[in-house]
Amino acid sequence: MTTRAHADDLAGRPWPTVPRRPMVLIPVGSFEQHGPHLPLDTDTRIADAVAHGAARRLKVQRPEDTVLVAPPITFTASGEHQDFPGTISIGHEALRFMLVELVRSLSLWSGRVVFVNGHGGNVGCLQRVVAEMAEEGRDVVWVPCEPPGGDAHAGRTETSLLLHLAPDHVDMAAAVCGNTTPIRELMPALRANGVRGVSPTGVLGDPTGATAQAGAQLLDELVADIARRIDATHANAERASQ
């Protein structure tokens, strides 16, 4: 069985078709519990969809540039979810090492490398990697998939996005309201006891009002935001090099 690849997919290209110094977007997700109603690869699905959407939008905004999307990174840093079966986490140090080596490898033939991050637990590691790679003179940035006003985890935001992207993988009959305390207030307890310590279901937010229509709008907003961020940082880098 074969599937039709996106024009911006790096994975489906023979090597002679890879253009000179393309920008490469790398979706960075997770493999962790997302409540009783969402799949374990929720963050990865969202980051991948946003990266592909941003690549298409950037092609319109910057037709002179080639933007490709690499396969997503699924196993990342999800230790705060490890008390839930199904979660797979490689931890911050292993993730940092992998991202550093990916950038070093990509830099041999690519232009700018952009990590499109869909999981909050990866942020500290991505910040370290980008700073470390900048010291080596490599052109790499990271951008977050964070819709304004979104809830923290497996709530209305992510559930709406998945209802739009992969409705067959969402079980709304199992969706329950979780801990709706703002994430900033929860952080001390989260760091001390993990997600299960503040939410037995693993949900931080309320998914019960989620809709596919809201998910489509959220995805469009995320894609526009990510494309704008990438375009702005790319333009700044070009000016700095002149």
N, C-alpha and C positions, 0 to 999 in steps of 0.2 A: 504494500500500500504506500502511495506517495502523497505528500501534501504540498500545496503550493506555498512557496516561501515569499515573504515580503521582499520588495525590491531593496529595502535597507538592511536585510539580514546579512550579517557577516558569515554565519555558519554555513549557509547554503551556497557560497561562492567558491568556484575553483580559484586557486591562487592567482592565475594571470588576470583575473577580472578585478582584483583588489586594486583600487586606484592609488596614486601616489599621495601619501600623507593625508589620509582621510581622518576626520574627527570620528572617534569611536566612543559610543555611549555604552556603558556597562550597567545593566540593572543589578542592584544589590538588594536582595530580599531577606527571607528567613524561612525556616521550617520549624514552626512552633504552633502550639495550640492557639486557636482563635475561637474559643467558646465552644458550645455544643452544636453550633449550627454552621460554622464556616470551615473550609478545608485548611489543612496545615500549611499549605503553600500560599496562603492569601497574600502576604506581603510581596512575595516574588511575582505573583500574577499581576498585582497592581503596578509594581516598579517596571515590569516588562512592557505592560500596555502603555504606561506613561512614556517610557523611553521611545517606543516605536511611534507614538503620536507626536512626540517632540521632534523626532528625526524627520517626519513628514513635514511638519510645520517649518522647521529650519531650512528644509530644501526650498520652500517657497520664499522665505526671508533672505536666504543666502544661496541663491542658485549656483553661484560660482564654487561653492564648497560641497564636498561629498561627506555625508554623515551616515555612518553604519552603526548598527546595533549588535553588540556581541551577545552570546548566550548569557542568561542571567546567572548570578551567583546565588545559590539557594541556601547552602549550609553556612551560617554566619554565627553571630554572638547572641545567643538567646538564653543565657543562664537563668534569667529571672523567670522563665517559663518551664524550667527543667523538671519541676514537680508534677507536670502534667504528662501522661503517656503520649507518645508520638513525637514530642519535641526532640529535635536533633540540633545540638549546638557544638561548634568547634572552639568557642572561646575567643577572647580578644587577641591573644598573642598569635594563635594560629591564623586568625583572620588577617591580622596586620601583616604577617609574613607572606601570606598568599597574595594580598593586594599589592604589596611592594614588588613581588616578583612578576605579577601580571603587568604592572606599569613598566617595569624594566624591559620585559619582553616586547610589549606593544610598542614601546618607544623606538624600537629598531626600525619600524616601518610606518607607524601611524603619526598623525598630527596630535592634536589635543585629545587627551583621555578624560572622559567625564563619567564619574560614578553617579548613577541615579538611584538614590537610596530610598527604600520603602520601609525600613525598620529602625525605630528610634534607638534600639540597643547597639546599632552599628556606628552611631555618630562619633563617639569619642575616638574610636579606631580610625575612622575615615579622616578625622581632623589630624591625627598623628601622621597618617600615611601621606596626606597631601603636603603637610609641612616638610616631612622627610624627603619626599620626592622633589619638592621645590628646591631644597638645598642641593640636590643632585642636578639641578637645571632641567628637570623634566616638566612638561606642560600638562598638568593634571589638576582638576578641580572636582568637587562633589556638590550635588544639589539635592535638596530634600523634597520628597513627595508629601507635602503638608498642606492640605486644604485649610483655609482660614476658618476657625470656629469648629473644626472637626473634633470628635471625641477621641479618647485615647486608644482603645484597643477592642476590636470585635463589636463595636457599637454601631450606631446608625451610619457613620461615614463609610467604614470598610464594608459593612453589609450591603449598603446601597451600591457601592462600586462593584462588588461581586455579583449582585443581582443583575447588573448590567453586563459585566464581562463573562460571567460563568454561572448563569442561573441554575443549571442542573447540579451544581456543586453546593448550593445553599439550601439548608433545611429550615425554612422559616417556622415550621411547626415546633422546632426545638429551640428557637430564639427566646432568650429570657433577658430581662433587664438585670444588669450587673451593678457594680459599684460606680455611681455617677459623680463621686467627689472629684473635683478638678485635679488633674495629674500633678500639678505643682504641690498640692497639699498631700498627695499620696506618696511622693517620692521618698521621704525618710522610711516609711513602712515598706515600700517596695524594695528599697536597697537592703533593708534588714531581713525581710521575710519572703521576698519574691512575690509574684502575682497571686499565687494561691493564698498567701497570707492576708490579702485584702479583698479577694474575690474567689470564692470556692468554685464558681463556674468558669473563671478565666476571662470574664467579660468586664471591661472598664468602659461603661457607657450603656446606652439603651438602644438595641438594634430593632426593637419591635415596630418602629415607624418607618423603617427603611423601604425604599422603592427603587426599581430599576430606572425610572425616569430621573430621580434625584441622582442616581449613580452616573448616568450619562452626562448630566450637567457638571457633576463633580470632576469627572474625568476630563471634560473639555477645559475646565478651569485649571486643573493640574497641568495638563499639557501646555496650555498657554503660559502658565507661570514658569514651568521648567524651560520652555523654549526661550522665554524672555531672559531668564537668568543666564542661560548658556550663551545667548547672543550677546548679552551685556559683558560677560566676562571675556568672551572671545574678542570683542571689539576693543576692550581695555588692553588685552594682551597684545593685539596688533599695534595699538598706539604706542605701547611701552617699547616695542621692538623697533620702532621707527627712529 
